[in-house]
Amino acid sequence: MVKNREDLYRWSIEKAEEYLQSASANLKSERFYPAAEEIFRVVETSLEAMLYHYGIRKIEYPGRKKFTGRLALQFLIRDSLLKMGRIDSETYDWYLDLATELHKAGYTHGRSFEKKFLEDVLLFAEDLFYRAKSLG
């Protein structure tokens, strides 16, 4: 397991790029639900890379009980990126909206996504990926 922040940043960028290619391929093949999942992974992993770049060493959130995983990531993004002015509220809102849409879709049988929505979100994900990549 990688321990160095710089290595974690590079690993996150590499994973985000893989997810971006997979999302594009799924969208092109009109596999909309898998495309949505991959687009979310691009966004999430790009934000994770930004966290590593700005000093986070581990995805956990302190408190009486330490949070880990996606919930910790969400709190860290809010506190370390949004509140510190490293991302704007529009970026954070896109991230939360996409997470919410995917969560709701997971509970609705046969739910998919509109191609236009995914194309728009993919553009956002690409932009975020390149912003994260430019930090290194």
CORWOHU-V893677 format. One record per pair of residues at least 12 apart in sequence whose C-alpha atoms are under 7 Angstrom apart, sorted by sequence separation. I is the first residue (numbers start at 0). GAP is how many residues later the second one is. If there is no record, write none. Layout:
((I	GAP) (I	GAP))
This chain:
((22	12) (59	12) (58	13) (58	14) (60	14) (22	15) (60	15) (21	16) (22	16) (19	18) (18	19) (19	19) (18	20) (18	22) (19	22) (18	23) (15	25) (15	26) (15	29) (15	30) (11	33) (12	33) (11	34) (11	36) (12	36) (11	37) (8	40) (8	43) (7	44) (8	44) (4	47) (5	47) (4	48) (4	52) (42	52) (39	58) (32	79) (31	80) (32	80) (31	81) (35	82) (42	82) (45	82) (49	82) (31	83) (38	83) (41	83) (45	83) (48	83) (42	85) (38	86) (45	86) (41	87) (15	113) (12	120))
